[in-house]
Amino acid sequence: MFFSAKLLAQAPFTVYEPVNVPSRSYSVPSISFSNPFEELNRQEAAQSYANQVVSSEVVSANGFNIYTGITSPMRVKIVQRRNGIVKVYCLGIKKGDTWKSYDKEIVSLENMYNKATNNSDKSMILDLMEYGSHLLIIDIDREVYVIE
């Protein structure tokens, strides 16, 4: 359908005028939302940064078996983390001509002494300190080694 210019000129033209409505002012409260996941991510990132391994080395040590009185060579892994924590693990103990593999944490006798609550425990730990500075307890073989 085509309209000619003549028909359009005769069509009534309506003009709309806006009605003045008093403007209302709305105030939106300023609320600051924090994303709890961002905070968790920051904490996890800081924790993973602190737990990063700074150095790790495998060294040889000698372990004195307090039940048999035999000294055995050991391979010990020393892991130092960025937050300053040092962990010592036993990788293996040589028994005779063969190595027996372990993955067991070695405990510091000094830390044990500091955590001991009674005098008899402290006395026993002091006796163990005569042989070395760390303790390895192997539950499977029922062996206890003091490591130099």
C-alpha positions in Angstrom: 0.0 0.0 0.0 1.5 3.3 -1.1 0.3 6.6 0.2 0.7 9.7 -1.9 2.0 12.9 -0.5 -1.4 14.5 -1.0 -3.1 11.9 1.3 -0.4 12.3 3.9 -0.8 16.0 4.0 -4.5 15.7 4.7 -4.1 13.3 7.6 -4.6 14.7 11.0 -1.4 15.3 12.9 -1.4 14.7 16.6 1.1 16.4 18.9 1.9 14.9 22.2 3.2 17.1 25.0 4.8 15.6 28.1 3.0 16.1 31.3 5.0 17.7 34.0 5.2 15.2 36.8 7.0 16.2 39.9 10.3 14.4 39.9 10.9 12.1 42.8 14.4 11.6 44.0 15.4 8.1 44.8 18.5 7.4 46.8 20.1 4.1 46.4 22.1 3.1 49.5 25.7 2.7 49.0 26.4 -0.9 49.9 29.8 -2.4 49.4 29.6 -6.1 48.7 32.7 -8.2 49.1 33.1 -11.4 47.4 33.8 -14.1 50.1 35.4 -16.3 47.4 38.0 -13.6 46.7 39.0 -13.7 50.3 39.2 -17.4 50.3 41.3 -17.4 47.2 43.7 -14.9 48.7 44.0 -17.0 51.8 44.6 -20.2 49.8 47.1 -18.4 47.6 49.0 -17.1 50.7 48.9 -20.6 52.3 50.1 -22.3 49.1 52.9 -19.7 48.8 53.9 -20.4 52.4 53.9 -24.1 51.8 56.1 -23.9 48.7 59.2 -26.0 49.0 62.3 -23.8 49.1 64.8 -26.6 49.2 64.8 -30.4 49.3 67.8 -32.6 49.6 68.6 -36.3 50.4 71.4 -36.9 52.8 72.9 -39.9 54.4 72.6 -40.4 58.2 73.1 -43.1 60.7 70.3 -44.5 62.9 70.8 -46.2 66.1 68.2 -48.9 66.8 67.5 -48.7 70.5 66.2 -52.2 70.8 69.0 -54.1 69.0 71.9 -51.6 69.6 72.8 -51.7 65.9 73.6 -48.6 63.9 72.3 -48.7 60.4 72.8 -46.3 57.5 69.8 -44.3 56.3 68.7 -42.0 53.5 67.0 -39.0 54.9 65.1 -36.3 52.9 65.2 -32.8 54.4 62.4 -30.5 53.1 62.4 -26.7 53.9 59.3 -24.7 53.1 59.0 -21.0 52.5 57.2 -20.4 55.9 60.3 -21.8 57.7 59.0 -25.2 58.6 61.6 -28.0 58.1 60.4 -31.6 57.8 62.7 -34.6 57.8 61.6 -37.9 56.2 63.2 -41.3 56.2 63.4 -42.7 52.7 65.1 -46.0 53.5 67.2 -48.0 56.0 70.0 -50.4 55.0 69.5 -53.7 56.7 72.4 -56.0 55.9 73.1 -55.7 52.2 69.6 -54.5 51.2 67.7 -51.2 51.5 64.2 -51.2 53.0 62.1 -48.4 51.7 60.1 -46.1 54.1 58.2 -42.9 53.7 58.0 -41.9 57.3 58.4 -38.5 59.0 61.2 -38.2 61.5 60.4 -36.3 64.7 62.7 -33.9 66.4 63.6 -34.9 70.0 63.8 -31.2 70.9 60.2 -30.7 69.9 59.2 -33.8 71.8 61.0 -32.5 74.9 59.2 -29.1 74.6 55.8 -30.8 74.3 56.5 -33.3 77.2 54.3 -32.5 80.2 55.9 -34.6 83.0 59.4 -35.2 84.3 59.6 -38.9 83.4 58.9 -38.2 79.7 61.4 -35.4 79.7 64.0 -37.6 81.4 63.4 -40.4 78.8 63.8 -37.9 75.9 67.0 -36.5 77.4 68.3 -40.1 77.5 67.5 -40.5 73.8 69.2 -37.2 73.0 72.5 -38.8 74.1 72.4 -40.8 70.8 71.0 -38.3 68.4 68.7 -35.4 67.7 65.8 -37.0 65.9 63.6 -40.0 66.4 62.1 -42.5 63.9 59.4 -44.9 65.0 58.5 -47.7 62.5 55.3 -49.3 63.6 55.3 -52.1 61.1 58.7 -53.5 62.1 58.4 -52.3 65.7 61.7 -50.5 65.5 62.8 -47.2 67.1 65.8 -45.4 65.7 67.6 -42.4 67.1 69.2 -40.5 64.3 72.4 -38.5 64.7 
